[in-house]
Amino acid sequence: MAPSAVSLPPAPSTKAAQEEAERTSGDPALAFIQDEGTSPPVFEDKYEERKYLKHRLAIAFRIFASSGFADGVAGHITMRDPLDPTSFWVNPFGMHFSLIRDEDLILVNHAGEVIDGGKNLRLNYAAYAIHAEIHKARPDVTFAAHSHSTYGRAFCATGRTLDPLTQDACVFYNDHVLYANFAGVVLAAEEGKSIAKELGSKKAALLGNHGLLTVGPSIEAVVAWFVLLEKCCEVQLLADASSAGSGKPLVKIGESEAQNTWEALGKPATGYFMGLPLFQIAEKKEFGESTFLGRGLEPL
């Protein structure tokens, strides 16, 4: 009597087997398990959503200030308005990031008109020229941040993008661009359109001889990416200096490893979660508040 056949699991496809073999550090999906508690809150009432997001935007400015990103009157963070997606909230021109409250934010339409805000209704036209075009070109972008940070400005003068030197740098692997054309202060819509076109579908831009720009669907992700991008610029500059001094080339992360790391850490959902600790500190320090993962105030 012939022995009965043993049922074996189907063999993985060649492509799946190859991908699994390349992922020697494990499945990128295990780095962050998304659930309702680790995602931005969802609102049925658009007025409540506006109120919540304006406060998160005010907190974002306090984070930028404490991170050293406030440089005179330069820099801006915008939020697409939930009630009117053709307008956005932004910081008033001439107000320090560390002082901005919800009621200080101004609402600007895509024609460059200030239609709501606090006592200071001045608009930084560069903010309008850049951000209006990005919001027009990218319906997926709810927030955009730009500032003249120290290491960002320094690296933006090198005329190149970041190398995949570290795990953190891989968050921006194939997901940031260099906008090399510096034509002066951005005061024309056409220049803003050029920046938006160069940015494409990516989350960050190195504006040549200018500074950093990050965009995304949540303020937490945009802030986390900006802070991380600034640190990556610092690391790149330090590594370049070390390499130049020692005469030894830098060791770059391989393409497949860099891509797998981006899959684990570079997506918007992970960016949101990465930003929550920054907001937790600022909530308490700047506003005397506490939330659980950005959801509802809790007693201190």
N, C-alpha and C positions, 0 to 999 in steps of 0.2 A: 504494500500500500504506500503510495507516494505521500511524503510529508506535506501537511497543509501549508499553504503559502502564508507568509507573515506580511501583514499590512504595514507598510512604512509611510511616514509622513511625506507629502510631496516635496520634491527637491526645490529649493528656492531658485528663482530665475537667475540667470547669469548676472543681470544688472543688480538685483537685490543682494546677491551674494557678494558682488564686488563692493557695493556701497557698505555693507556690513563689515567686510574685511578692512575697509579704509577707516572705519570708525573705531579705531582701537581704544579710544577713551570711553566708549559707550554711546548709547542712544541720546542724541541732543534733546529729544523730547522730555527726558528725565530731569533736565536742568531746572525746569519751571513747569509746574502743574497748574494750569489755569482753572479757576473756579469762580463762582459769583463773588466770593469774598476778596479775591485778588484782582478784580476788574473794577473799572470806574463805575460809580453808581449810575443808574438809569432813571430818568425823570419822565413822568407823564405831563407834569406842569412845566411848560417852557419858562415861565417866570421864576419858578423855583430853581430850575436848572441855571438860568442866568445868574441868579443871586449866588448860588453855590460856586459856579465857575469864576465869577468876578472875585470872590474871596480867595479862591485858589490862586488866581492870577496875582492878587495883592501879596499873597504869601511868597509866590515865585520871585517877585521883586526883592523881598527881604532876603531870600536865599542868595540872589545875585549880589546884593550889597554885602552880605557877610562873606561871600566868596571872593570879594575884591573885584567884581565885574562892573562896578559903578565908576565911570570915567567921565567926570564933568557932566555935560548934557548929552553925551553920546549913549547909544544903546536903547533898545526897545523890545518889548515882548507884546505880541498881539493875540487876541482871542476872537475867533469868529462868533458873532452874536447868535445865540440859539433862536431868537425870535425873528431876526432879519439877517440871513446868511450873507447878504450883500454888504454888510457893515461889520466893523470889528472894534473891539475895545483895546485901548493902548494907554501907556503912561503919558501924563501931560508933560509937555516940553518944559524943561528947567526944574523939575522936581526930583530930588534925590531918591534913588531906589529905596533907601532905608526908611523913608517917611511915607511911602505910598500906602493908602488905605483903599478899601473898596470904593468909597464915594469920590475918590480923587480921579479914578479912571475916566477917560473920555471915549465917546462912541463916534466913530468916523465912518462915513459911507464911502463907496468906491469912487465917488466924485471928489473926494478930499474935503468934504464938508464935516465940521464937528456938529453933531446933532444932539449930543447929550453929554453930561459930565458935571464936574464939581466947580470949584471956584476958579481954578486955572484951566482955561479952555484952549491953551496954546498947543498947536500941533507941530511936532517935528516932521517937516515935509519929507525928510529922507525915510522916516518910518513909513509914511504913506506910500512913497514911490516904490519901496522894496516890497513891503508886506501886502499891499493891495494887489499887486500883480501875482504874488505867490498864492494868495487866497483865491484869486480868480482862476489861476491855472490848475490848482490842486484842491478839488472838492474834499479830498480826504484829510486835508490839513486844517485842523481846528486852531492850532497854536503855532506860532513861529517866534523864535528868539534870536536876537543879534546883539552883540556887545563887543567892545574893543578890549578884550582881555589880553593880558601881557604876553603869555606864551602863544596864544592864538595869533596875535599880530606878528610876533617874531617868526613863527613858522609860515605864515601866509606870505612872507617876503622871500621864501625859498623857491617858490614857483613849482611845487610838487605836492602830491598827496601823501598821506601817511603810509608807511610800510607796515606790514603785519609783524611787528616785533614782539608784541605781548598779547595775552588773552584779551585784555581790555581793548587794544587796537582792533582786534577782530570784530568787535561790535560794529565797526565802520567798514569792514571788508567789502569791497565792491558796492558800498552804500554811501559814499561821499564823493564829492567832485571838487575840482579846482576851477574857480572862476578867475582866470588870469588877467582879465581886462580891467585895470583900474583907470577910470576916466575922471576921477575926482569925487567929491561928495555926490551921492546919488540923489539928484533933484529932478530927474526926468523919468517919466513913466516908461520910456523906451529902454532905459538902463535897467529898470526893475523887471521888465519883460525879458530882457536878456539873461538876467540872473535866474529868473524862474525857469526859463528854457534850459539853461545849463544844468540846473538842479535836477530837472526831469522828475523821476519818481523816487529819488533818493532822499535820505533823511538829514543830510548835512552838506554844507558847502564851506570850502575855504575861500574866502573872498580875497583875492590877491592884493597885497599891500594894505589890507583893510581890517579883516577880523573874521570871526566864526559866525555861522548861521546854522540853526537846527530847526526842524519842523516835525510835526506829528499830530496824532489824533488826541493826545492827552497832554495837559500841562506838566504832569509828573514825568512823562517820558521825555518831553522836550527839554526840561530842566536837567534831568539826569544825563541825557546825551550831551548837553552843552558842557556841564561840569566835567564829564568824562573826556570829551573831546579836547578840552583845555589841558587836562592832565596828560593825555596822549601826545599832544603837541610838545609839552614840557619833556616827556620821556624821550620823544624822537630827537629833540634838540640835544639833550644830554647824551644820548646814545651816539649821535652823529659826532659830537665833540670827542667822546671817548674813542671812537673808531679813528677819527682823524689824528688823535694824539698817539694812539698805540700802533697805528698802521694796520690793524687787524679788521677785516670786514665784519659787518654786523651779521648775526644769524637771524634769518627771517623764517617765520612759520610757513610751512608748506601750504600749497593751494587748497588741497582737500581738508587739511586740518583747520585752516583758517575759515573755510566755508562751513565746516561742521560747527565751529565755535560760533560763527554768526547765527547758524540755525538755532543754537542753544540760547544765545544771549542777545541777538541783534534785532529781534522782532518787537513791534509796538507793545504787545501785552507784557513782555518782559521788561521793556523800558518803563512802563507804568509802575510796575512793582519795584524796580530799581530806584525810582524816584521817591517812593513813600518815606523812607527814613529821613531824607532831606526835609521833607514837609513836616514830619513829626517833630523834628527839632525846632523848626521855624514856628510851627503852630504854638508851641509852648513858650518859646523864648520871646517871640515878637508879639503874640496876641493873647498869651495866657490861656491857651486852649489845648484840648487833647481830643483826638479822634482815634477810632480803631480802624486802621488801614484806610483813612480818608473818608470813613462813612459815619457821619453823625457825631456831634459833640458828646464827650463823656466828662463826668465830674473829675476834677483834678484831685 
